[in-house]
Amino acid sequence: MTHGAVAVPGRPTLEEVARLAGVSRATVSRVINASPKVSPEVQTAVEAAIAELNYVPNRAARSLVARATMSIALVVPEDAHRFFGDPYFADIVQGISDRLDASDYVLNLQLAHPSSPTEKTRRYLLGGNVDGALVVSHHSGDHFLASIGEALPVVFGGRPMHARGASGRPTDYYVDVDNRLGAVQGTRYLIDSGRRAIGTITGPQDMPAALDRAAGWRDALHEAGLSDERVAHGDFTEESGARAATELLDRHPDLDAIFVASDAMASGALATLADRGHNVPRDVAVVGYDNSRYATRGPIPLTTVAQPTKEMGIVMADTLLRLLAGEKPKRVSLLPTELIRRASA
């Protein structure tokens, strides 16, 4: 018996599957873990060998030999209310789950409020409990996440605030959309519709997505020679959108359009506009961001910038699986946005 291996008499081995299929042991492992780096012909041969030998992967043996936990952490620096109430998280977790279903890895959830200490989460991630991590909704204050990629395979959902690790080399793998370009798309649509007093409701100022969307709004206004003074800040929640819309209307009574950095906040803004007697879109046009369920649940369907959130989750999980398999996936994956036109603008 090979030193350190765990064998069960009569149970077919990975090596036997490889010999029968005429491929290497590593190739069989890739097929078992649903790696896209395997050709259809090779996958068919390996699957036929697995079926013929009635091979069942021995996770306990693989964990002992490779010191692998076969667990992946999903780290979300948000409170439970936001995580379970925001459809963005539901969609991205669905994508992650769909991709991991084809592998032997299990997913565990780590919620950490962005304003709370994260020492317990850091100890858990670096204590040999997981093989890798997926991080969603990263804030600049999550300091330990800024360097954890140098010690553990990590893939971020959304561009992290930091760009390089302590070594000075780029360490981040992330999946995102071009938030700045998406905001330009939404704001240009308002400009092309004849709007000139265009405000924005931003997301949290410690999150790159929020900063990028505000920058895209400014880009489009500057390109058209329009003022960028009409700004109010939210936190990606419906309640903050309602408050921010009130602030914009009070400070800028000439407001004729709002680009809102999330559909949840846009939903709150629409409620405020209705309460104040403003007709949408005649008096004030509104464009959101996400194309989530908030965009279609109210009396006025929301024009919005769609991002493929479920696909982002799939690509995040696929990138991490490739890292764990010893492959070299793309460090940055940017998915396209699309403007969805509805009744609000």
Disulfide bonds with the S-S distance in Angstrom:
none
